[in-house]
Structures are given as C-alpha cells and as structure tokens.
Amino acid sequence: MARRPADSPALFDLPDAPNDALERRLRRAGLKRIAGVDEAGRGPLAGPVVAAAVILDPKRVPPGLDDSKKLDRPAREKLFEAIMATSVVAVAAGSVTRIDQTDIRQATLWAMRQAVASLAHDADHALIDGIDVPPGLCCRGEAVVKGDARSVSIAAASIVAKVTRDRMMIRAAGRFPAYGFDRHMGYGTPFHMEALASHGATPLHRSSFAPIRALLSSVAPAAIEVELDLLAAVPA
C-alpha cells in the first residue's frame, strides 16, 4: 500500500495532548476496531526496534495518555499497566539481525505490520505514526504525521512500545554490564561511546549503523565478543 499521510496541522496547531478525534471520525464511518501503531528504537546504536499496536476500548481509555517521550518512566509504567488491562495489545520486535540485513526503515515497517497482524481481534483500520503505511498491512491503514501527539490510540502504542523496549534493554544490561544499556537504552551517549571504545561491540550493536561500522572496521575481530544466546525476548 502506498504512503497515505493524513492531513497534518502545523506544529503550533497541535493539541496540548492527544485526543480521540481521528478515532471518532473512523467509528462514524462504521469502522469499529481502530488500532494505533507506533515504534520505539529507530535511532539507537544497539537493540531491536519495537512496534506496538493498541486497540483502545472507547469506554475505558486510560486518562493521561500522551506521547511517550513527554512522560517520565513512572508515568509510562503506570499507563502501560492501564493500557494492558483495558485494551487489545500486540507487540513485535525487529531484531538487530533484521535491521542489519535490511535497514532500520524496513525493519520498523516489518515490526509494525507484525504487531497489527498479531492483535487478538482483527483491526478494521490502523492509525500509524509517521509518513508510511507498512506494505502488506492486514487492514486499512492511515499514516498520521505527529500521530503520537494527536491520537490517543497512537499515544497508547508509543507507551507500550517504549516500555517494552526499555525492559528489553534493561535485561540486556544484565548480559552486558559494561555498556550501561539500562542508562541510555542503546542511544549513542558519551558513556556508551566510551564503553564501545574500551570494550568493542556486542552482538546487540547494529553493525549497519555508521558509528558501529567504523568501530568494527578498526577493532580486531578477537576483541568483539560473540554470543549466540542474546535476548530471549527479541525474536530473530
């Protein structure tokens, strides 16, 4: 399916918090199950990209939903539990292997498509954060620019994706304690870059990303730890 961005207001016209205007428009058109879709982890140097799809119950929308980037960790965790208790949710992770074999955009679209397809109840329509509708989506799809600031469903998906990925990276910190994955979640912070310079790359690092590719070209293979068993929570 081709790109189909929804009409996007100017940034200064965006509401202070997401609302259900897009969902109500779709329900008036006879579409009952509206899935919000968002991702977390496109920019880090390590770890998977995680996508979530969430069908909210219109009668039990958790209060306080917002773009996950605007919320602190306790607020995200609390809303995550509320979303999981009241909504239909599915998550998919594009692994580091998939990212390196294709690219981050393709891995993200794959994860979004898998998340929607994995919902326990089929969605009638998907509201997808960004400018792309994943090809091969199992339902009608609509790209919504700045969707996590506009749609409560997309905001909910952003929270689920972020909390899920953070938990994966906290687990990764236990496997690779020298890298501080629980501090930066794989982003290229000064601490992370210093750890890479000192210890080399792990199997969780994205070798297709320029900083890691440059590191791998300058570090002897024997200095790079290779483990077959990475994270049980991250599908290949």
C-alpha positions as a Markdown table, in Angstrom:
| # | Residue | x | y | z |
|---|---|---|---|---|
| 1 | Met | 0.0 | 0.0 | 0.0 |
| 2 | Ala | 1.3 | 3.4 | -0.9 |
| 3 | Arg | 2.1 | 6.2 | 1.5 |
| 4 | Arg | -1.1 | 7.9 | 2.7 |
| 5 | Pro | -0.2 | 10.6 | 5.2 |
| 6 | Ala | -3.2 | 12.2 | 6.9 |
| 7 | Asp | -3.7 | 15.9 | 6.8 |
| 8 | Ser | -1.2 | 17.3 | 9.3 |
| 9 | Pro | -1.7 | 20.5 | 11.2 |
| 10 | Ala | 1.2 | 22.9 | 11.6 |
| 11 | Leu | 3.2 | 22.2 | 14.7 |
| 12 | Phe | 1.8 | 25.2 | 16.5 |
| 13 | Asp | -1.7 | 23.9 | 15.9 |
| 14 | Leu | -1.1 | 20.6 | 17.6 |
| 15 | Pro | -3.2 | 20.0 | 20.7 |
| 16 | Asp | -1.6 | 20.0 | 24.1 |
| 17 | Ala | -2.5 | 16.3 | 24.5 |
| 18 | Pro | -3.7 | 13.7 | 22.0 |
| 19 | Asn | -7.5 | 13.2 | 21.7 |
| 20 | Asp | -9.9 | 10.7 | 20.0 |
| 21 | Ala | -11.0 | 12.9 | 17.1 |
| 22 | Leu | -9.4 | 10.6 | 14.5 |
| 23 | Glu | -10.9 | 7.5 | 16.2 |
| 24 | Arg | -14.4 | 9.1 | 16.4 |
| 25 | Arg | -14.2 | 10.0 | 12.7 |
| 26 | Leu | -13.5 | 6.4 | 11.8 |
| 27 | Arg | -16.1 | 5.0 | 14.0 |
| 28 | Arg | -18.7 | 7.3 | 12.4 |
| 29 | Ala | -17.7 | 5.7 | 9.1 |
| 30 | Gly | -18.6 | 2.3 | 10.5 |
| 31 | Leu | -15.1 | 1.1 | 11.5 |
| 32 | Lys | -15.2 | -0.3 | 15.0 |
| 33 | Arg | -11.7 | -1.6 | 15.9 |
| 34 | Ile | -9.2 | 1.2 | 15.4 |
| 35 | Ala | -5.6 | 0.3 | 16.1 |
| 36 | Gly | -3.0 | 2.9 | 17.0 |
| 37 | Val | 0.5 | 1.9 | 15.9 |
| 38 | Asp | 3.9 | 3.3 | 16.9 |
| 39 | Glu | 7.5 | 2.3 | 17.4 |
| 40 | Ala | 10.4 | 2.8 | 19.7 |
| 41 | Gly | 14.1 | 2.4 | 19.0 |
| 42 | Arg | 14.8 | 3.7 | 15.5 |
| 43 | Gly | 17.7 | 5.8 | 16.5 |
| 44 | Pro | 19.8 | 3.8 | 19.0 |
| 45 | Leu | 23.1 | 2.1 | 18.1 |
| 46 | Ala | 22.1 | -1.1 | 19.8 |
| 47 | Gly | 19.0 | -3.3 | 20.4 |
| 48 | Pro | 15.8 | -4.0 | 18.5 |
| 49 | Val | 13.2 | -1.7 | 17.1 |
| 50 | Val | 9.9 | -2.4 | 18.8 |
| 51 | Ala | 6.4 | -1.7 | 17.4 |
| 52 | Ala | 3.1 | -1.8 | 19.3 |
| 53 | Ala | -0.4 | -1.9 | 18.1 |
| 54 | Val | -3.2 | -0.9 | 20.5 |
| 55 | Ile | -7.0 | -1.0 | 20.1 |
| 56 | Leu | -8.4 | 1.1 | 23.0 |
| 57 | Asp | -11.8 | 0.4 | 24.5 |
| 58 | Pro | -13.6 | 3.8 | 23.9 |
| 59 | Lys | -15.4 | 3.4 | 27.2 |
| 60 | Arg | -12.1 | 2.7 | 29.2 |
| 61 | Val | -9.5 | 5.0 | 27.7 |
| 62 | Pro | -6.8 | 5.4 | 30.4 |
| 63 | Pro | -6.6 | 9.1 | 31.4 |
| 64 | Gly | -3.3 | 10.9 | 30.8 |
| 65 | Leu | -2.3 | 9.2 | 27.6 |
| 66 | Asp | 0.4 | 11.2 | 25.8 |
| 67 | Asp | 3.4 | 10.8 | 23.6 |
| 68 | Ser | 5.8 | 8.5 | 25.5 |
| 69 | Lys | 8.6 | 11.0 | 25.0 |
| 70 | Lys | 6.8 | 13.6 | 27.1 |
| 71 | Leu | 6.3 | 11.2 | 30.1 |
| 72 | Asp | 8.8 | 10.2 | 32.7 |
| 73 | Arg | 9.4 | 6.5 | 33.4 |
| 74 | Pro | 7.0 | 6.1 | 36.4 |
| 75 | Ala | 4.2 | 7.7 | 34.4 |
| 76 | Arg | 4.9 | 5.5 | 31.4 |
| 77 | Glu | 5.0 | 2.4 | 33.5 |
| 78 | Lys | 1.7 | 3.2 | 35.2 |
| 79 | Leu | 0.0 | 4.0 | 31.9 |
| 80 | Phe | 1.5 | 0.8 | 30.4 |
| 81 | Glu | -0.3 | -1.3 | 33.0 |
| 82 | Ala | -3.6 | 0.5 | 32.5 |
| 83 | Ile | -3.4 | 0.0 | 28.7 |
| 84 | Met | -2.6 | -3.6 | 29.1 |
| 85 | Ala | -5.5 | -4.1 | 31.4 |
| 86 | Thr | -8.1 | -2.4 | 29.3 |
| 87 | Ser | -7.0 | -2.7 | 25.6 |
| 88 | Val | -6.2 | -5.2 | 22.9 |
| 89 | Val | -2.4 | -5.0 | 22.5 |
| 90 | Ala | 0.3 | -6.7 | 20.4 |
| 91 | Val | 4.0 | -6.1 | 20.1 |
| 92 | Ala | 6.6 | -7.1 | 17.6 |
| 93 | Ala | 10.4 | -6.5 | 17.6 |
| 94 | Gly | 12.6 | -6.1 | 14.6 |
| 95 | Ser | 15.9 | -7.7 | 15.7 |
| 96 | Val | 19.3 | -6.4 | 15.2 |
| 97 | Thr | 19.9 | -9.0 | 12.6 |
| 98 | Arg | 16.9 | -7.8 | 10.6 |
| 99 | Ile | 17.9 | -4.2 | 10.9 |
| 100 | Asp | 21.4 | -5.0 | 9.6 |
| 101 | Gln | 20.2 | -7.3 | 6.8 |
| 102 | Thr | 17.6 | -4.7 | 5.5 |
| 103 | Asp | 17.7 | -1.2 | 7.1 |
| 104 | Ile | 16.0 | 0.5 | 10.0 |
| 105 | Arg | 13.1 | 1.7 | 8.0 |
| 106 | Gln | 12.3 | -1.7 | 6.6 |
| 107 | Ala | 12.7 | -3.3 | 10.0 |
| 108 | Thr | 10.4 | -0.8 | 11.5 |
| 109 | Leu | 7.7 | -1.3 | 8.9 |
| 110 | Trp | 8.0 | -5.1 | 9.3 |
| 111 | Ala | 7.6 | -4.8 | 13.1 |
| 112 | Met | 4.5 | -2.5 | 12.7 |
| 113 | Arg | 3.0 | -4.9 | 10.2 |
| 114 | Gln | 3.6 | -7.9 | 12.5 |
| 115 | Ala | 2.2 | -6.1 | 15.5 |
| 116 | Val | -1.1 | -5.3 | 13.7 |
| 117 | Ala | -1.3 | -8.9 | 12.4 |
| 118 | Ser | -0.8 | -10.2 | 15.9 |
| 119 | Leu | -3.7 | -8.5 | 17.6 |
| 120 | Ala | -6.1 | -10.9 | 19.2 |
| 121 | His | -9.0 | -9.1 | 17.4 |
| 122 | Asp | -8.6 | -8.0 | 13.8 |
| 123 | Ala | -8.3 | -4.3 | 13.4 |
| 124 | Asp | -10.7 | -2.6 | 10.9 |
| 125 | His | -8.3 | 0.4 | 10.5 |
| 126 | Ala | -4.8 | 1.3 | 11.7 |
| 127 | Leu | -3.6 | 4.8 | 12.5 |
| 128 | Ile | 0.2 | 4.7 | 12.1 |
| 129 | Asp | 2.6 | 7.3 | 13.4 |
| 130 | Gly | 4.7 | 8.8 | 10.7 |
| 131 | Ile | 4.5 | 9.1 | 6.9 |
| 132 | Asp | 4.5 | 5.4 | 5.9 |
| 133 | Val | 1.8 | 2.7 | 5.8 |
| 134 | Pro | 3.6 | -0.7 | 6.0 |
| 135 | Pro | 3.2 | -2.6 | 2.8 |
| 136 | Gly | 1.1 | -5.7 | 3.2 |
| 137 | Leu | -0.8 | -4.4 | 6.2 |
| 138 | Cys | -3.7 | -6.8 | 7.0 |
| 139 | Cys | -6.2 | -3.9 | 7.3 |
| 140 | Arg | -6.8 | -0.4 | 6.0 |
| 141 | Gly | -4.1 | 1.9 | 7.1 |
| 142 | Glu | -3.6 | 5.7 | 7.5 |
| 143 | Ala | -0.3 | 7.4 | 8.2 |
| 144 | Val | -0.6 | 10.2 | 10.7 |
| 145 | Val | 2.3 | 12.8 | 11.0 |
| 146 | Lys | 3.0 | 13.6 | 14.6 |
| 147 | Gly | 0.4 | 11.0 | 15.4 |
| 148 | Asp | 1.6 | 10.3 | 19.0 |
| 149 | Ala | 0.7 | 14.0 | 19.8 |
| 150 | Arg | -2.7 | 13.8 | 18.0 |
| 151 | Ser | -4.3 | 10.3 | 18.5 |
| 152 | Val | -4.9 | 8.6 | 21.9 |
| 153 | Ser | -4.5 | 5.2 | 20.2 |
| 154 | Ile | -1.1 | 6.1 | 18.7 |
| 155 | Ala | -0.1 | 7.6 | 22.0 |
| 156 | Ala | -1.0 | 4.4 | 23.8 |
| 157 | Ala | 1.0 | 2.4 | 21.3 |
| 158 | Ser | 4.0 | 4.7 | 21.8 |
| 159 | Ile | 3.9 | 4.0 | 25.5 |
| 160 | Val | 3.6 | 0.2 | 25.1 |
| 161 | Ala | 6.5 | 0.2 | 22.5 |
| 162 | Lys | 8.7 | 2.4 | 24.7 |
| 163 | Val | 8.2 | 0.5 | 27.9 |
| 164 | Thr | 8.6 | -2.9 | 26.2 |
| 165 | Arg | 11.9 | -1.9 | 24.6 |
| 166 | Asp | 13.2 | -0.3 | 27.7 |
| 167 | Arg | 12.6 | -3.5 | 29.6 |
| 168 | Met | 14.5 | -5.4 | 26.9 |
| 169 | Met | 17.4 | -3.1 | 27.2 |
| 170 | Ile | 17.4 | -3.3 | 31.0 |
| 171 | Arg | 17.6 | -7.1 | 30.5 |
| 172 | Ala | 20.5 | -6.5 | 28.1 |
| 173 | Ala | 22.3 | -4.6 | 30.7 |
| 174 | Gly | 22.4 | -7.7 | 32.8 |
| 175 | Arg | 24.1 | -9.6 | 30.0 |
| 176 | Phe | 26.5 | -6.8 | 29.0 |
| 177 | Pro | 27.0 | -4.8 | 32.2 |
| 178 | Ala | 29.9 | -2.7 | 30.9 |
| 179 | Tyr | 27.8 | -0.9 | 28.4 |
| 180 | Gly | 25.1 | 0.7 | 30.7 |
| 181 | Phe | 22.2 | -0.3 | 28.4 |
| 182 | Asp | 19.8 | 0.4 | 31.3 |
| 183 | Arg | 21.0 | 4.0 | 31.4 |
| 184 | His | 20.8 | 5.0 | 27.7 |
| 185 | Met | 18.7 | 2.2 | 26.1 |
| 186 | Gly | 21.3 | 1.9 | 23.3 |
| 187 | Tyr | 21.5 | 5.5 | 22.3 |
| 188 | Gly | 24.9 | 7.0 | 21.4 |
| 189 | Thr | 25.6 | 8.8 | 24.7 |
| 190 | Pro | 29.1 | 9.7 | 25.7 |
| 191 | Phe | 29.1 | 6.9 | 28.3 |
| 192 | His | 28.0 | 4.4 | 25.6 |
| 193 | Met | 30.6 | 5.6 | 23.1 |
| 194 | Glu | 33.4 | 5.3 | 25.8 |
| 195 | Ala | 32.2 | 1.7 | 26.5 |
| 196 | Leu | 32.4 | 0.9 | 22.8 |
| 197 | Ala | 35.9 | 2.3 | 22.6 |
| 198 | Ser | 37.0 | 0.3 | 25.6 |
| 199 | His | 35.2 | -3.0 | 25.0 |
| 200 | Gly | 34.3 | -3.2 | 21.4 |
| 201 | Ala | 30.8 | -4.0 | 20.1 |
| 202 | Thr | 28.4 | -6.7 | 21.3 |
| 203 | Pro | 26.0 | -8.8 | 19.2 |
| 204 | Leu | 23.3 | -6.3 | 20.2 |
| 205 | His | 25.0 | -3.5 | 18.3 |
| 206 | Arg | 23.8 | -2.5 | 14.9 |
| 207 | Ser | 26.7 | -3.1 | 12.6 |
| 208 | Ser | 25.0 | -1.3 | 9.7 |
| 209 | Phe | 24.9 | 2.0 | 11.7 |
| 210 | Ala | 27.9 | 4.2 | 10.8 |
| 211 | Pro | 29.5 | 4.6 | 14.3 |
| 212 | Ile | 29.4 | 0.8 | 14.8 |
| 213 | Arg | 30.5 | 0.1 | 11.3 |
| 214 | Ala | 33.5 | 2.4 | 11.8 |
| 215 | Leu | 34.3 | 0.7 | 15.1 |
| 216 | Leu | 34.2 | -2.8 | 13.6 |
| 217 | Ser | 36.5 | -1.8 | 10.8 |
| 218 | Ser | 39.1 | -0.7 | 13.3 |
| 219 | Val | 38.9 | -3.3 | 16.0 |
| 220 | Ala | 40.4 | -6.8 | 15.7 |
| 221 | Pro | 37.7 | -9.5 | 15.4 |
| 222 | Ala | 39.1 | -11.2 | 18.6 |
| 223 | Ala | 38.2 | -8.1 | 20.6 |
| 224 | Ile | 34.5 | -8.4 | 19.7 |
| 225 | Glu | 32.5 | -10.7 | 22.0 |
| 226 | Val | 30.2 | -13.1 | 20.1 |
| 227 | Glu | 27.4 | -14.9 | 21.9 |
| 228 | Leu | 24.7 | -17.0 | 20.2 |
| 229 | Asp | 22.2 | -16.6 | 23.0 |
| 230 | Leu | 21.2 | -12.9 | 23.1 |
| 231 | Leu | 17.8 | -11.9 | 24.5 |
| 232 | Ala | 15.1 | -14.5 | 24.6 |
| 233 | Ala | 12.6 | -11.6 | 24.3 |
| 234 | Val | 13.9 | -10.4 | 21.0 |
| 235 | Pro | 12.8 | -12.6 | 18.0 |
| 236 | Ala | 15.2 | -13.2 | 15.2 |
